[in-house]
Amino acid sequence: MPTWGDRLLAASGAPVTVPRDPARDAARDELLNAEYHKNDPSILQRAMDWFYDHITGALDSISGDGTDGTTGLVLFLLVAVLIAAALWWRLGAPRRAARTIGDVYGVEGPRSAAQYRADAAGHAAAGRWTEAVREQMRALVRALEERTLLDSRPGRTADEAAAEAGRALPEHAAALAAAARAFDDIAYGERTADQAAYRLLHELDRTLERTRPVLSPDTAKAAAPPAASAPSSAPTSASGGAA
């Protein structure tokens, strides 16, 4: 007795015998036609649906709707770890938040350069290099203010002080900028201070004390003494004539 798929009817109604395997292959090939799949969800959509179904199932298990809450929690944590790993691989390690650079003198406000130098020396003697670097940089900036090479302005950062002082002391502008960067890295960043960093600042402070500033044209003009007025050379006419 022929089975379904073994005999088909031709258009004229005459029976046509087709073996089972070729019939199955022909049906599969027909179903693979793109016309039947143009409205199918994409691979990404299917992956999202799969992920959503598993997350929903895990949450249901955690909330008690499932039979094993522990299994659901473990699955949820595993998926969270996989997502975090994928984001880490795709985006890289999270970047550190932007560093906030504050006033070179901090919240306590400025003191004298001599006081800052004394504190820096005390910290250096005790091997507290971070504190020594911080106080030595403050001594350097305060000394420039006391010499009126910098105006006393609250809120100034070490970078700003170095840039302004570099215009009056151009031969030391690069050293001032490097000192400001080192101060910021140590005082506000993650760099570890050492004796060498302190010694560089200490020597720069002493060098600046012996350096004469370069006056700008406007400053030089204002500092120049007024020119003395020349005496009048016009002869004074004698009054009256010879008799």
Residue pairs with C-beta under 8 A, 6 or more apart in sequence:
2 17
3 20
5 18
5 20
5 23
5 24
6 17
6 18
6 19
6 20
6 23
7 15
7 16
7 17
7 18
8 15
8 16
8 17
8 18
8 23
9 15
9 16
10 16
41 49
51 79
54 75
54 79
55 76
55 79
57 66
57 72
57 75
58 72
58 73
58 75
58 76
58 79
59 72
59 76
60 66
60 72
61 67
61 68
61 69
61 71
61 72
61 73
61 75
62 69
62 72
62 73
62 76
63 69
66 72
99 184
99 188
99 189
100 188
101 157
101 158
101 159
101 184
101 188
102 157
102 188
103 154
103 155
103 156
103 157
104 137
104 138
104 141
104 156
104 157
104 158
104 161
104 183
105 111
105 138
105 141
105 142
109 154
110 138
110 142
110 145
110 152
111 142
112 142
112 146
113 139
113 140
113 142
113 143
113 146
114 139
116 135
116 136
116 138
116 139
116 142
117 135
117 136
117 139
117 205
119 131
119 135
120 131
120 132
120 133
120 134
120 135
120 136
120 139
120 198
120 202
121 132
123 129
123 131
123 132
123 135
124 132
124 195
124 198
124 202
129 192
129 193
129 194
129 195
129 197
129 198
130 186
130 187
130 192
130 193
132 193
132 198
133 182
133 183
133 186
133 187
133 193
133 197
133 198
133 201
134 183
134 186
134 187
136 198
136 201
136 202
136 205
137 158
137 179
137 180
137 183
137 187
137 201
139 205
140 179
140 201
140 204
140 205
140 208
141 150
141 156
141 158
141 161
141 165
143 205
143 208
143 209
144 150
144 161
144 165
144 208
145 151
145 152
147 213
149 165
149 168
149 169
149 213
150 156
150 161
150 164
150 165
157 180
157 184
158 179
158 180
158 183
158 184
158 187
159 177
159 180
159 181
159 184
161 176
161 180
162 173
162 176
162 177
162 179
162 180
163 176
163 177
165 172
165 173
165 176
165 208
166 172
166 173
166 174
166 176
166 177
167 173
167 216
168 213
168 214
168 215
169 176
169 208
169 211
169 213
169 214
170 214
171 211
172 204
172 207
172 208
172 211
175 204
176 204
179 200
179 201
179 204
182 191
182 197
182 200
182 201
183 201
185 191
186 192
186 193
186 197
215 223
